[in-house]
Amino acid sequence: MYASRSIESMATMPMIQLQCKGPNGSGPDWVPLKQDWKSRWCTLPACYIENLAGRIDAFETRESDVFVVTFMKSGTTWMQELAWLLLNDLDYERAKSSYLFHRSPFLEYSAFNPVVAIDSVAMCNQIQDNSRLIKSHLPAQLLPREIWKHGRKIIYVARNPKDVVVSSYHQMKGMHFSEGSLDDFVDYFIADKIMYTSYWAHIIDFYKMRNEENVFFVTYEDMSRDLQDVVKRLSRFLNCKDLSNSEMIKLLNHLSFKNIKESKFGNPTGFIKTLRKTTDDFEFMRRGIVGSYKDELNLEHKDKIDKWTMSVLEEHGLTESDIFGEFL
């Protein structure tokens, strides 16, 4: 079912690259994307294949399930809060009194914090909401196959690579998942040796499936440009009610970066610090600004990422603006 190989990485735990070979070695034929899956490897903690891979592949979905899928640091928390409120009739009281981690659990979390006795798959199974909202950073081929077989709804959020690199670097370092400099991190990210990479394979596959009936593809840049439009389109996708003008204003205010960052239950920083050791300056939500990479990436970093991006996207007849628009 899987092929794996050990890799050298910046991580503080053993890492592997995992490939889904499918039942007959030809790849995950349940995913509605026909391509050569032999080039699709995902970098994950070594314990993932032993403890979670089989359980997640066999995860039983429900008809009303909704999955928020992203590459890490791509606006996941922002989208989870938005989608959860739409699915739960704008229940702000519950949103302001319950951690998002409990309202919208992280499917594969157990692989990243095995010391803490949290069974993230069991957490997902225990959700009693009418519509479970489940988070995952796994690529298309490693998600529960029932998602694809039964057409469960997926909200996919993509974010430009430079902002993802910088934000991922700070998170991985702040949570002691990796060691080393930003220079090293850029090189390892491009070489697909950082958690969840390959970044471009993750995004390109979902971009190619953006017209599937069960896929809602949006970018962090779209959300930053016109969140109201995203709310309207997402509400239709989720078959939720149309919002009145006053409801929309209140929701947009609740979803502002400033308000979520200042919320004990919206911003997971404090909760994460109860689960694992972090650096003193760790902030899960840092800036939230499109293009903030300009303040941290030097010319060499940007040149490396641009050349890598162009090389990968040319193979698929795409440009960065095809996916993200003219975000800068």
C-alpha positions, -999 to 999 in steps of 0.1 A, spaced: 0 0 0 28 24 9 65 29 1 87 48 24 123 60 26 143 76 54 156 111 48 181 135 64 162 166 75 163 196 99 136 179 120 141 170 157 124 137 151 131 109 125 114 117 92 104 97 62 90 103 27 59 84 21 43 73 -12 8 58 -17 12 29 -41 -25 18 -39 -37 -18 -37 -21 -28 -71 9 -5 -71 -5 19 -96 -13 47 -71 -45 59 -54 -70 51 -81 -98 65 -58 -85 101 -63 -103 117 -93 -70 128 -108 -53 106 -133 -16 111 -133 17 92 -126 16 91 -88 51 77 -86 65 112 -82 42 120 -53 61 117 -20 51 134 13 76 141 41 62 130 75 74 118 109 86 82 108 60 72 134 32 82 110 34 50 89 33 28 120 7 46 141 -16 64 117 -13 57 80 -37 27 80 -62 42 104 -64 74 84 -67 55 51 -96 35 66 -112 65 84 -150 62 82 -165 94 69 -201 107 73 -223 122 46 -222 156 62 -184 157 69 -164 187 57 -126 187 55 -104 217 56 -72 207 38 -42 229 34 -4 229 32 6 241 66 6 278 74 -18 286 46 -47 301 65 -60 269 80 -71 284 113 -88 313 96 -107 290 73 -116 266 101 -131 294 122 -151 307 92 -164 273 81 -172 262 116 -193 293 122 -212 288 89 -219 252 97 -230 260 133 -255 288 126 -230 315 137 -227 302 173 -203 328 186 -209 319 222 -195 284 216 -167 297 194 -156 320 222 -157 293 249 -142 263 232 -108 257 215 -109 253 177 -87 221 183 -118 206 200 -144 220 176 -125 211 145 -99 184 153 -67 179 135 -69 144 119 -32 134 119 -21 154 150 -10 123 170 19 118 146 34 152 156 31 150 194 33 113 203 44 120 238 10 135 247 -17 109 249 -41 124 224 -57 101 198 -65 126 171 -84 100 150 -106 91 179 -112 128 186 -126 131 150 -148 101 156 -162 115 188 -174 148 173 -212 150 176 -219 181 155 -243 177 126 -214 184 103 -180 174 115 -153 199 104 -120 181 103 -86 196 96 -57 180 77 -25 190 60 -22 157 42 -19 157 4 -48 143 -17 -34 107 -20 -30 103 18 -64 116 29 -90 90 39 -101 73 7 -137 75 16 -135 113 11 -130 106 -26 -151 75 -29 -182 92 -14 -175 128 -25 -172 144 9 -167 181 9 -132 195 9 -123 232 15 -88 237 1 -68 268 9 -35 276 -9 -10 303 0 20 317 -20 52 298 -14 74 326 0 49 335 28 45 298 35 83 293 38 87 321 63 57 312 84 66 275 84 101 283 94 90 303 125 64 277 135 87 247 131 115 264 151 91 278 177 76 244 184 110 227 183 101 206 153 132 217 135 166 233 140 188 255 119 188 288 100 164 303 76 190 297 49 189 260 56 152 259 58 147 274 23 170 248 9 153 219 27 119 232 17 128 233 -20 143 198 -16 110 184 -2 126 176 32 104 198 54 71 185 70 43 179 45 64 188 14 63 186 -16 46 219 -14 39 223 -51 27 188 -55 2 194 -27 -12 225 -43 -10 216 -79 -30 184 -74 -59 202 -57 -57 231 -82 -62 205 -110 -92 192 -90 -107 226 -83 -137 220 -105 -147 187 -88 -181 191 -73 -169 183 -38 -138 207 -38 -139 244 -29 -105 258 -39 -95 292 -26 -63 311 -18 -52 330 13 -47 359 -11 -84 356 -21 -94 357 15 -72 387 22 -85 406 -9 -122 400 -5 -133 379 25 -169 388 20 -169 373 -14 -153 341 -1 -179 339 27 -207 341 2 -192 315 -21 -183 292 7 -218 295 22 -233 283 -11 -208 254 -13 -217 243 22 -255 248 16 -257 272 45 -282 301 47 -276 334 31 -264 360 56 -281 393 63 -261 424 60 -258 427 98 -248 390 101 -221 395 75 -207 426 92 -205 408 125 -189 377 110 -162 397 91 -154 415 123 -151 383 142 -128 369 115 -104 399 114 -68 388 120 -65 411 150 -97 397 167 -88 360 161 -52 366 173 -64 382 205 -90 354 212 -80 328 237 -100 302 219 -95 313 183 -57 317 185 -42 283 194 -9 297 208 -18 293 244 -34 259 240 -3 246 221 19 257 249 0 234 273 7 204 250 44 208 241 75 228 248 79 260 227 103 288 225 95 318 247 87 340 217 65 314 199 34 327 183 12 304 162 -4 335 146 23 360 137 14 387 111 -11 374 86 0 399 59 2 389 23 38 395 11 53 398 46 81 375 34 97 407 20 109 416 55 127 383 60 137 366 28 169 380 12 175 383 -26 192 349 -27 162 332 -10 137 348 -33 157 339 -64 160 303 -53 122 301 -46 113 318 -79 135 296 -100 122 264 -83 86 277 -87 90 284 -124 106 251 -130 79 231 -113 50 250 -127 63 250 -163 60 212 -163 23 216 -157 17 245 -180 10 269 -151 23 301 -137 21 313 -101 -5 340 -111 -27 313 -125 -31 300 -90 -28 330 -68 -36 359 -91 -16 391 -90 -12 391 -53 18 414 -51 
